[in-house]
Amino acid sequence: MPMSDPADAVPDTEHRGLIGLLPAAARPYALLARFDRPIGWWLLFWPGAWAVALSGNAAARWDMLLWFLLGSIAMRGAGCVYNDIVDRDLDRQVARTRGRPLASGAVSLQAAWIWLGSLCLVGLIVLLQLRPLGGGIAMASLALVAAYPFMKRITWWPQAWLGMVFSWAALVGWAEAADMAWAPGLFLYAGAIFWVIGYDTIYALQDVEDDSLVGVRSSARALGSRVRPGVAGFYALALALWMAAIWQLRPDPLALATLLPVALHLGWQVLTLVPADGANALARFRSNRNAGLLMFAACFVIGQTL
C-alpha cells in the first residue's frame, strides 16, 4: 500500500484515519503538510483563540475563531512543507524522519514548492479577513517562520524560536479585539512562548539520540538529565505570565483560580514524564491539545466577565 510503511515508521502519525481515505497520489502531500498529525495545528490555533476569548469576543467573533482554525491548518502545513524542503538531506539521516515524503523521494522538490504556494494562498484568504493591524502583525511572522528551520543548526534552543512562531497568533488575535490595552495580550503571548518551549522540549526527547549523531541541537539535549525540572520551570513561567495577563483585566484572586485546571494538567505532564521513554514523551506532548482547551476555558470565563 503506497506510503504505508514510511508513515507507520513514524510513531506520532494518525494517517490511518482520514488520510487513509485519500487517493494514493494525494497521500504524500497530506503527509508532507502533516495533515496526519492534527496536534500541530491545534497547538498553533490555541494562542489565537485564547486572545479572542480573553478579550471577551469569543461569542461575538465566533467566525474569527473558525478563520483562525483554517489559517492554523493551512499555515502549519505550509511551515512543515518549508521545513522539509530545508531539512530534506538532514531528514534522511534520522530514523524518525527519513520516511518523510521529500526525504524518501515520494514528492519531488518542485512539487513541494508548488504545494507550499497552494497552502500559502489559503493563508492569504484568511489574512484578508483580518483588520489591517491584525493582518500586518500576521505578515510580520513570516520572517520568524522562514528562519526557524535553521535555528537547530545554530542554537541549542530552537524551541525558544518555535515558541515565538507558534504563539504569534496570540498577538494577531489580540489585535482583532477593539480598543483593548496591549499589556494583557503581551503577557498572554509571552506565557504561550514558555508553554511552547516546555511542550516542544518534551517532543524533542524522542530524537535525542539521533540528534546527537547528526549534530542537531535542541533544548532536550541542552537540559540533559535536568529535562523534567527544566520543563517544570518553563510551565511555571507560562502560568505566571498568564496570571499577569488575567490580573491586568481582573485584579481578583478568584479570577486567577480559572487557571487551576490547566496548572494541574501541566503539573501532571511533568510528574508523569519519563524522559527515556519516547512513547511516554509523545503522549505528554499530545496532551497539550487538552491543556490548550483548558486555557481557552479560563480565558473565556474571564472574557465574559469584562
BELGIZI-V162752 format. One line per field, one symbol per residue. phi: phi as a letter, one per 40 degrees, with the letter a starting at -180 (. if undefined). Layout:
# BELGIZI-V162752
phi = ???
This chain:
# BELGIZI-V162752
phi = .dgccdcccccccbccccccccddcccdcccccgccbcdccccccddccdcccccgbcccbcccccccccccccccccccccdccccdcccccbdcbcccdcccgcbcccccccccccccccdcdcdccccdcccccccccccccccddccccbacbcccccdccccdccccccccccfbccdcccccccccdcccdcccccccccbdccccccgccacccccfcccccccdcccccdcccccccccccbcadccccccdccccccccdccbcbdcbcccccccccccccccccccccccccccbc
